[in-house]
Amino acid sequence: MPTIVQLGNLKIQLYADDHNPPHFHVVTPDHDAQVSISDLSILRGSLRRSDYEQAVAWAREHMKEISDEWNRLNHR
């Protein structure tokens, strides 16, 4: 699973051949969550509020990159 970016202890990752809806994984030493690409809501798991806010702030600025990578890894 490629790490798209690491922000301190927080990693934003995408899996190949992953299930819908399109999402990315946010992984920290203590938590992990799946975050929807379409609306940046948490689909599964949990994060500390500060980690979620940091991940979402980065994702908003890099939405095209995340979407393009999801499509590349999950092209069916």
C-alpha positions as semicolon CSV with decimal commas, in nm:
position;residue;x (nm);y (nm);z (nm)
1;M;0,000;0,000;0,000
2;P;0,165;0,323;-0,105
3;T;0,195;0,602;0,143
4;I;0,091;0,916;-0,039
5;V;0,227;1,147;0,230
6;Q;0,359;1,131;0,583
7;L;0,285;1,427;0,808
8;G;0,476;1,364;1,129
9;N;0,335;1,038;1,270
10;L;0,032;1,052;1,039
11;K;0,031;0,860;0,710
12;I;-0,218;0,895;0,426
13;Q;-0,230;0,573;0,228
14;L;-0,421;0,414;-0,059
15;Y;-0,470;0,042;-0,122
16;A;-0,472;-0,116;-0,467
17;D;-0,787;-0,310;-0,557
18;D;-0,972;-0,160;-0,261
19;H;-1,350;-0,158;-0,213
20;N;-1,587;0,128;-0,289
21;P;-1,666;0,397;-0,204
22;P;-1,338;0,565;-0,299
23;H;-1,145;0,644;0,018
24;F;-0,801;0,682;0,166
25;H;-0,658;0,547;0,489
26;V;-0,523;0,769;0,764
27;V;-0,288;0,578;0,991
28;T;-0,131;0,699;1,314
29;P;0,052;0,497;1,581
30;D;-0,269;0,473;1,786
31;H;-0,556;0,498;1,536
32;D;-0,658;0,438;1,179
33;A;-0,956;0,536;0,971
34;Q;-1,094;0,523;0,621
35;V;-1,187;0,868;0,490
36;S;-1,422;0,923;0,197
37;I;-1,265;1,104;-0,096
38;S;-1,597;1,260;-0,196
39;D;-1,685;1,438;0,130
40;L;-1,389;1,368;0,364
41;S;-1,609;1,198;0,622
42;I;-1,482;0,905;0,828
43;L;-1,628;0,585;0,685
44;R;-1,472;0,343;0,932
45;G;-1,237;0,362;1,228
46;S;-1,146;0,662;1,436
47;L;-0,887;0,937;1,468
48;R;-0,799;1,200;1,720
49;R;-0,965;1,525;1,618
50;S;-0,628;1,696;1,555
51;D;-0,512;1,409;1,330
52;Y;-0,839;1,416;1,136
53;E;-0,815;1,792;1,090
54;Q;-0,453;1,767;0,972
55;A;-0,535;1,488;0,726
56;V;-0,841;1,669;0,588
57;A;-0,652;1,997;0,550
58;W;-0,386;1,817;0,345
59;A;-0,647;1,623;0,146
60;R;-0,841;1,937;0,051
61;E;-0,526;2,082;-0,105
62;H;-0,439;1,756;-0,286
63;M;-0,782;1,623;-0,387
64;K;-0,689;1,577;-0,753
65;E;-0,375;1,382;-0,660
66;I;-0,572;1,156;-0,424
67;S;-0,850;1,095;-0,678
68;D;-0,604;1,027;-0,959
69;E;-0,410;0,780;-0,743
70;W;-0,730;0,604;-0,632
71;N;-0,832;0,566;-0,998
72;R;-0,487;0,442;-1,098
73;L;-0,474;0,180;-0,821
74;N;-0,836;0,071;-0,849
75;H;-0,900;0,081;-1,223
76;R;-1,125;-0,212;-1,297
